[in-house]
Amino acid sequence: MYIYNAEIYTMDGRIIPNGFVRTDGRIIAEVAEGTPDCISSDDLNAEGCRLYPGFIDPHSHMGLIGDGLGFEGEDVNEDSDPVTPHLRTIDGLCFTDRCFTDAAASGVTTVVTGVGSSNPIGGDFIAVKTHGRCADEMLIRQVGIKFALGENPKTTFSDKDSTPVTRMATAAIIREALYKAKRYMQDKAEAEENGDSLPEYDIKCEALIPLLQHKLKAHFHCHRADDIMTAVRIAKEFDLEYVLVHCTEGHLIADLLGEEKACALTGPIICDRGKPELSNLTTANAGILHKNGVTTAICTDHPELPVQYLSASAAFCVKAGLPREEAIKALTVNAAEIVGINDRVGTITVGKDADLVLFDGDPLEIMTEVKATVINGKIVYRKEI
């Protein structure tokens, strides 16, 4: 399929004023200036509209908190145990949730979704497309393990008269689990090398091994500046690749985070200060972090903010000081790089997935409409141009 007569923003360093993209099955096969030699009725005439790579929401709970449902639709927090790294999001993902359709219609072609923040260690996070016949078909890959610091674990487990009820205990529980996994991994390696019996199978330790091997990233839920620095501290202690999720008070310590070469998923942007650790929430956060060298993306934390307001969130960040180009990067290439899926999505580049979105204007303007969304080379949403 050709998408032609488009103003193409590749997000890999090029803007093509009038060009076309050719897809071959699920991937991008060609990106070029001008008009294709042969056009058929199955091709898409962009009529001068702007073509971007599909937008990415890098942190959400899509499919784990059902739209318009109560307890029946909530599979986001297994708060019967503070340490559950072995939980797999795909086993709880409701792929028929209509919010996936909302996402595609707003130009969001990939979401990173997973467990909530009630547990110090909650489970895995996965990147999925927003269109597909089942969760397995939508899956890009597992990208991280969720950790949570601050108010949420304290509140959850204090109500149960169980640890943790302090920030210190939350951090200690995380350290204990990571240390056990590290020792378990070493014991397995030594047993295999020496031909000895393997240690008794431990599903929680097994789930943490890819983290220790740098195959997955630690996604730390952290709002307050002290919690952010605890995340950095633990990550350095165990040599983890990490992502700061929310990073609400990052602007207070942006210089320190820049020195650490940290990366942050800021958001939700459009929300109230609904709990004490959000008291320093500001739409200027992303811009300040970027200015200090922190690689930054923008998330909705859906359903905290519905996924269709992802681009509006970026617009508020621009209004508060984030450069416009960086805001678009925060929705595309930065988001992909931070969560580790930039080999598949985030730019309009030959060989990557054919995930594309066509806007009739600036995607950061409130009145701009999505004219078409393409996922894996298939038009999944279209509004007549």
C-alpha positions in Angstrom: 0.0 0.0 0.0 1.1 3.6 -0.8 0.3 6.6 1.4 1.1 9.4 -1.0 0.8 13.2 -1.4 1.8 13.5 2.3 3.9 15.9 4.3 6.1 13.4 6.1 7.6 13.9 9.5 9.8 10.8 9.8 11.2 11.7 13.3 14.5 10.2 12.2 15.8 13.7 11.2 13.9 14.3 8.0 10.9 16.2 6.9 9.6 15.4 3.4 7.3 18.2 2.2 5.7 16.0 -0.5 6.4 12.4 -0.4 5.1 8.9 0.0 5.5 5.8 2.2 5.1 2.3 0.8 4.2 -0.5 3.1 4.9 -4.2 2.5 2.7 -6.3 4.7 3.5 -5.2 8.3 6.6 -3.1 7.6 7.7 0.1 6.0 9.3 -0.7 2.7 10.0 2.7 1.2 10.0 6.4 2.2 10.6 8.8 -0.6 9.9 12.2 -2.1 7.5 12.8 -5.0 4.7 10.5 -6.2 4.7 6.8 -6.7 4.8 5.6 -10.4 1.8 3.5 -10.0 -1.2 4.2 -7.7 -4.2 2.0 -7.2 -7.6 2.4 -5.5 -6.3 0.5 -2.5 -3.7 3.3 -1.8 -4.3 6.3 0.5 -4.2 9.8 -0.9 -3.1 12.0 2.0 -4.2 15.2 0.2 -1.3 17.2 1.7 -2.0 16.1 5.3 0.8 15.5 7.8 2.1 11.9 8.2 3.8 10.9 11.5 4.9 7.7 13.0 2.1 6.3 15.2 2.1 7.9 18.7 3.2 5.9 21.7 1.8 6.1 25.2 4.7 4.7 27.3 2.9 4.2 30.6 -0.7 3.2 31.1 -3.0 0.5 32.5 -4.9 -0.1 29.3 -6.8 -3.3 29.3 -6.3 -3.9 33.1 -8.8 -1.3 34.3 -11.9 -1.8 32.2 -13.7 1.2 30.7 -16.9 2.0 32.6 -16.5 -1.1 34.9 -16.0 -1.6 38.6 -14.3 -4.5 40.3 -15.2 -6.9 37.5 -13.0 -5.0 35.1 -10.1 -4.3 37.5 -7.1 -6.6 37.3 -4.4 -4.1 37.9 -3.3 -4.6 41.5 -2.7 -8.1 43.1 -2.3 -6.5 46.5 -2.5 -9.7 48.5 1.3 -9.9 48.4 3.8 -6.9 48.3 6.2 -8.8 45.9 4.7 -10.2 42.7 7.3 -9.8 39.9 6.1 -13.0 38.3 2.7 -11.6 37.3 2.3 -11.3 33.5 0.2 -8.4 32.2 -0.8 -10.4 29.1 -2.7 -12.8 31.3 -5.0 -10.0 32.6 -5.2 -7.9 29.4 -8.8 -7.3 28.2 -7.9 -6.7 24.5 -11.6 -6.0 23.7 -11.7 -2.9 25.9 -13.1 -0.1 23.7 -10.3 2.2 24.9 -7.9 0.4 22.4 -10.3 1.7 19.7 -10.2 5.2 21.2 -6.4 5.1 21.2 -6.2 4.1 17.5 -8.7 6.8 16.5 -6.6 9.4 18.3 -3.4 8.3 16.5 -1.9 6.2 19.4 -0.8 3.0 17.8 1.3 1.6 20.7 0.7 1.6 24.4 2.9 0.3 27.2 0.6 -1.2 29.8 0.9 -3.1 33.1 0.2 -3.5 36.7 -0.6 -0.7 39.1 1.5 0.9 41.9 0.0 -0.8 45.1 2.9 -3.2 45.4 6.6 -2.4 45.9 7.1 -5.0 43.1 4.0 -5.5 41.0 4.7 -7.4 37.8 5.7 -6.9 34.2 5.0 -4.2 31.7 4.4 -4.9 28.0 4.2 -2.9 24.8 1.2 -3.7 22.7 -0.4 -2.4 19.5 -3.8 -0.8 19.9 -5.4 -3.1 17.3 -5.4 -6.8 16.9 -7.6 -9.9 17.3 -6.1 -10.9 20.7 -3.5 -9.8 23.2 -0.9 -12.3 21.8 -1.3 -10.7 18.3 -1.0 -7.2 19.7 2.1 -7.9 21.8 5.4 -6.3 20.8 7.3 -7.5 23.8 7.8 -7.5 27.5 9.7 -4.3 28.4 10.0 -4.0 32.1 9.2 -4.9 35.7 7.1 -2.5 37.8 8.3 -1.1 41.1 6.5 1.5 43.2 7.8 3.9 45.8 6.1 6.4 48.0 2.5 6.8 49.0 0.7 4.0 47.1 2.4 1.0 48.7 2.2 2.6 52.2 -1.5 3.3 51.9 -2.3 -0.1 50.5 -0.5 -2.2 53.1 -1.1 0.0 56.1 -4.8 -0.7 55.5 -4.0 -4.4 55.7 -1.8 -4.0 58.9 1.0 -5.4 56.9 4.4 -4.3 55.7 5.3 -1.9 54.2 4.0 1.1 56.1 7.0 3.4 55.5 9.2 4.4 52.6 12.1 2.6 54.3 10.2 -0.7 54.4 9.2 -0.3 50.7 12.8 0.2 49.6 14.0 -2.7 51.9 11.4 -5.1 50.4 12.6 -4.2 46.9 16.3 -4.7 47.9 15.6 -8.0 49.5 13.8 -9.4 46.4 16.6 -8.2 44.1 19.3 -9.6 46.3 17.5 -13.0 46.5 17.2 -13.0 42.7 20.8 -12.1 42.3 22.0 -14.9 44.6 19.5 -17.3 42.9 20.9 -16.4 39.5 24.5 -17.0 40.7 23.6 -20.3 42.3 22.0 -21.5 39.1 25.0 -20.5 37.1 27.4 -22.2 39.5 25.3 -25.4 39.5 25.1 -25.5 35.7 28.9 -24.9 35.5 29.7 -27.7 38.0 27.0 -30.1 37.0 25.3 -29.9 40.3 21.6 -29.9 41.1 19.8 -26.6 40.4 18.4 -24.6 43.3 14.7 -25.1 44.0 12.6 -23.3 41.4 11.6 -19.8 42.5 9.2 -18.1 40.1 9.7 -14.7 41.6 13.4 -14.8 41.3 13.1 -16.2 37.8 11.0 -13.1 36.8 13.6 -10.8 38.1 16.6 -12.4 36.4 16.0 -10.7 33.0 16.1 -7.4 34.9 19.5 -8.2 36.4 20.7 -9.3 32.9 19.7 -5.9 31.4 17.1 -7.6 29.2 14.3 -5.6 30.9 14.2 -2.2 32.6 13.0 -1.4 36.1 10.0 0.9 35.8 9.9 2.9 39.0 6.6 4.6 40.0 7.9 7.7 41.8 6.4 11.2 42.4 8.3 12.9 45.2 11.9 14.0 44.8 13.1 11.7 47.6 11.3 8.7 46.0 12.9 9.6 42.6 16.4 9.6 44.2 15.6 6.3 46.0 14.8 4.8 42.6 18.1 6.0 41.2 19.9 4.7 44.3 18.4 1.2 44.1 19.0 1.0 40.4 22.7 1.9 40.9 23.1 -0.6 43.7 21.9 -3.5 41.5 23.2 -2.1 38.2 19.7 -1.9 36.7 18.6 -0.1 33.6 15.7 2.0 34.8 12.9 4.4 33.9 11.4 7.0 36.2 7.6 6.8 35.8 5.7 10.1 36.6 8.8 11.8 38.0 6.4 14.5 39.2 9.0 16.4 41.3 11.7 15.8 38.8 11.9 19.5 38.1 13.1 20.1 41.6 16.2 17.9 41.1 16.5 18.1 37.3 20.2 18.9 37.4 20.9 15.7 39.4 18.8 13.6 37.1 20.7 15.1 34.1 24.0 14.1 35.7 22.6 10.6 36.1 21.6 10.5 32.5 18.1 9.5 33.7 15.0 9.1 31.5 11.5 9.9 32.6 7.9 9.2 31.5 6.1 12.4 32.7 2.4 12.4 33.3 -0.5 12.4 33.6 -0.2 16.0 32.7 -3.9 17.0 32.7 -4.9 16.2 36.2 -5.5 17.6 39.7 -3.2 17.4 42.7 -5.2 14.6 44.1 -2.8 13.4 46.8 -0.1 15.0 48.9 2.9 13.8 46.8 1.4 15.6 43.8 1.6 19.0 45.5 4.4 20.2 43.2 2.8 19.0 40.0 3.5 21.4 37.1 3.1 21.3 33.4 6.6 22.8 33.2 8.1 19.6 34.4 8.9 18.0 31.0 10.5 21.1 29.7 12.7 21.6 32.8 13.8 17.9 32.6 14.6 18.2 28.9 16.6 21.4 29.5 18.7 19.5 32.0 19.5 16.6 29.7 16.9 14.1 30.9 15.4 12.1 28.0 11.7 12.7 28.4 8.5 11.2 27.1 4.8 11.9 28.0 2.3 9.4 29.2 -1.4 9.5 30.2 -1.4 6.8 32.9 -4.7 5.7 31.3 -7.3 5.6 32.7 -6.1 8.3 35.1 -6.2 10.4 31.9 -8.0 8.8 29.0 -5.5 7.8 26.3 -7.1 10.0 23.6 -5.7 13.1 25.4 -2.0 12.1 24.9 -1.4 14.7 22.3 -3.2 17.4 24.3 -0.9 16.6 27.2 2.1 17.3 25.0 0.5 20.6 23.9 0.2 21.7 27.6 3.9 20.9 28.0 4.8 23.0 25.0 2.8 25.9 26.4 4.8 25.5 29.6 8.2 25.6 27.9 9.0 22.2 26.2 10.2 22.9 22.7 7.6 21.8 20.2 9.9 19.4 18.3 10.8 17.8 21.6 7.1 17.3 22.4 6.6 15.4 19.2 9.7 13.3 20.0 8.2 12.7 23.5 5.3 11.0 21.7 7.3 9.0 19.2 11.0 8.4 19.1 11.8 9.3 22.7 9.0 7.1 24.1 10.2 4.2 21.9 13.8 4.6 23.0 13.0 4.9 26.7 11.0 1.7 26.8 13.2 -0.2 24.4 11.0 -0.7 21.4 12.7 1.7 19.0 13.8 -1.2 16.7 10.1 -1.6 15.9 8.4 1.8 16.2 8.9 5.5 16.9 10.1 6.7 13.4 9.0 6.4 9.8 12.0 4.3 8.8 12.4 1.5 6.3 12.2 -1.9 8.1 10.2 -0.7 11.0 6.6 -1.5 11.7 4.1 0.3 9.4 2.5 2.2 12.2 1.5 5.6 10.8 -1.0 8.4 11.6 -2.3 11.1 9.3 -3.3 14.5 10.7 -5.0 17.3 8.9 -2.9 19.8 10.8 -0.5 20.3 13.7 -1.2 17.3 16.0 -0.6 19.6 19.0 -3.5 21.8 18.1 -6.8 21.0 19.7 -8.9 21.2 16.5 -6.6 19.0 14.5 -8.2 15.7 13.5 -6.8 12.3 12.8 -7.7 11.4 9.2 -6.3 7.8 9.2 -4.4 5.5 11.4 -2.4 2.5 10.1 -1.1 -0.3 12.3 1.0 -3.1 10.9 0.3 -1.9 7.4 -3.4 -2.0 7.8 -5.8 1.0 7.9 -7.6 0.5 11.3 -9.2 4.0 11.4 -10.2 6.4 8.7 -12.1 9.6 8.5 -13.0 10.9 5.1 -10.5 13.7 4.0 
